[in-house]
Structure formats: C-alpha cells, structure tokens
Amino acid sequence: MSTPSDRRTHTVVCLGDSITLGQISVSYIWPLRDRFAGYPVRFINAGINNDLAYNLLTRLNPVIRERPDTILVLAGTNDVLSSLSVLKTLANFAVKGIPRWPNLSWYIRNMRLILSRLKASTRAALAVATLPVLGEDLDSLPNQRVRQYNQALAELTEEMNIPLLPVYERMAAVLRADPRPKRAYTHSIRLTAEVILRCNILGEPFDRLAEQNGFALLTDSVHLNSRGAAIVADEMEAFLRRTLPPEPPRSGLPEVILPIKIPFLPPRPPD
C-alpha cells in the first residue's frame, strides 16, 4: 500500500512561448498550480519568449527526457505575428534563427512534426490549445489570421486524434459579451516595454496595466492578464482532471520548475 511519500508525482510539461513563460504576463501555470493544490503533480514551464513552432521543434529533447505524464502545447502566436509583420519576421531571422519566411503551411508542418515526435517518444497524454486572441477586436485582421491558423490547427489535431482545447473560442465569447469598446492589436514595442518596466521592475500588477491600456484579457495586445490566464487554465485544468490518476490529496502547492535560465528577469508569479 502506497503512502503519500512514495506515490509517484505526475509530471506536466507546459510547452510554448512567452504566454507560457509568463515573464511579461500572467502565466496560466500559476492558476493551474493553485487549482491542483494537494495533488501529486509538478509543472514544468517550458515556455521561451518569442519562440515560433519551429523553435519548439528544435528543443523537444529536454521535454522528452523529463518522461512527462501530460504535455500541454500552446504555440503559434509568434508564427501569426510574423505573418503580419515584415519587421517581426526580420527580427526572427536574426534572433530566433528561423530558416525561412514563416507562413501557415510552415506552421502546420512544424506542429505536425512536434506532435508526431511527442507521440512517438513519450507516453504522455497530449493536448493542444487554440491560439489566444491578438488584440480584442475580433473583426480585426490579426484575429482573422488567428482564426485561420486555429482552423488549420483544428484539422491537424483531428487528423492526429489529439484533443484541442478551445482557448480562443472561450476568449472570443467573453469579449462578445463585454459591451466595452474593443482595442485592436497594434505592434507596439512601447506597450511591451511598459509592461516590463512597470510590472517586472516596479512591481505593479499586470491587471492594473491591462485596465489602463483598455484590455479585458490582455496586457499589451498579446500577453495575458490574470483573467486571460484563467481562461487558458480553465481548459487545461479540465483536460488534466480527465487524465490525472485518482489520488488522495497531499498538502501544499505543486512544484513549478523552470528548466531554462532567464537572461533578463525571472518569471513573475501572479499578483
């Protein structure tokens, strides 16, 4: 008969970009951790700022070595952003080492390779989230592009028999029910720099900045505030509760592991 000290810990890898990392936004991993207080589970934050799907594909070996029980994938926002901006793409050539001009077909090709490798090399329960909103004007070109990528992602996950978590759809429903004017996505280095200065360095709450910027779910038209992060956590929690083995609860919060070194600032816990 097992005791609390010898029961195996369930390892959950959250694989993604800055939305997962949470350095300049609220990471959905924090509400997930809180919701699984007392469970024999640990979360590995495998998010890296500005990563495209191609970059995730190049760093799967450390994920596989963790022998995860569950892998949650949220990736592609930077692919969409690159498709909208020549300057963003040129920066990705220089900083992220991408080998070609990003487009939808390349994104889906890389996602197929990522998911195929994870299915072949792990025994993990695997789920993929649709991409969050870009800005909060659902009729804007950026969100039209997000829906295009999400549709292709839905077709891929259906073909591969992998659960798709409807993050975008949940966010869109919240925004449609909100009568306030919606702020569209703008490529603004100033907004992101303001998040870093005020929230990471000066310690202001992300949600205060989000409200001042006129966003309901976001901080700077890309990254999440606590309400946006909670929506992602809702979908991932529901999937995890279907896959976690029944275990008597332990005390304390699950461990959150960050296996990479952050060169500028550490990820910020929620307010």
Residue, then its C-alpha position, 0 to 999 in steps of 0.5 A: m500500500s502506497t503512502p503519500s511519500d512514495r506515490r509517484t508525482h505526475t509530471v506536466v510539461c507546459l510547452g510554448d512561448s512567452i504566454t507560457l513563460g509568463q515573464i511579461s504576463v500572467s502565466y496560466i501555470w500559476p492558476l493551474r498550480d493553485r487549482f491542483a493544490g494537494y495533488p501529486v503533480r509538478f509543472i514544468n514551464a517550458g515556455i521561451n519568449n518569442d519562440l515560433a513552432y519551429n523553435l519548439l521543434t528544435r528543443l523537444n529533447p529536454v521535454i522528452r527526457e523529463r518522461p512527462d505524464t501530460i504535455l500541454v502545447l500552446a504555440g503559434t502566436n509568434d508564427v501569426l505575428s510574423s505573418l503580419s509583420v515584415l519587421k517581426t519576421l526580420a527580427n526572427f531571422a536574426v534572433k530566433g534563427i528561423p530558416r525561412w519566411p514563416n507562413l501557415s503551411w510552415y506552421i502546420r508542418n512544424m506542429r505536425l512534426i512536434l506532435s508526431r515526435l511527442k507521440a512517438s517518444t513519450r507516453a504522455a497524454l497530449a493536448v493542444a490549445t487554440l491560439p489566444v486572441l491578438g488584440e480584442d477586436l475580433d473583426s480585426l485582421p490579426n484575429q482573422r489570421v488567428r482564426q485561420y491558423n486555429q482552423a488549420l490547427a483544428e484539422l491537424t489535431e483531428e487528423m492526429n486524434i489529439p484533443l484541442l482545447p478551445v482557448y480562443e473560442r472561450m476568449a472570443a465569447v467573453l469579449r462578445a459579451d463585454p459591451r466595452p469598446k474593443r482595442a485592436y492589436t497594434h505592434s507596439i514595442r512601447l506597450t511591451a516595454e511598459v509592461i516590463l518596466r512597470c510590472n517586472i521592475l516596479g512591481e505593479p500588477f499586470d491587471r492594473l496595466a491591462e485596465q489602463n491600456g483598455f484590455a479585458l484579457l490582455t496586457d499589451s495586445v498579446h500577453l495575458n492578464s490574470r483573467g486571460a490566464a484563467i481562461v487558458a487554465d480553465e481548459m487545461e485544468a479540465f483536460l488534466r482532471r480527465t487524465l490525472p490518476p485518482e489520488p488522495p490529496r497531499s498538502g501544499l502547492p505543486e512544484v513549478i520548475l523552470p528548466i531554462k535560465i532567464p537572461f533578463l528577469p525571472p518569471r513573475p508569479p501572479d499578483 
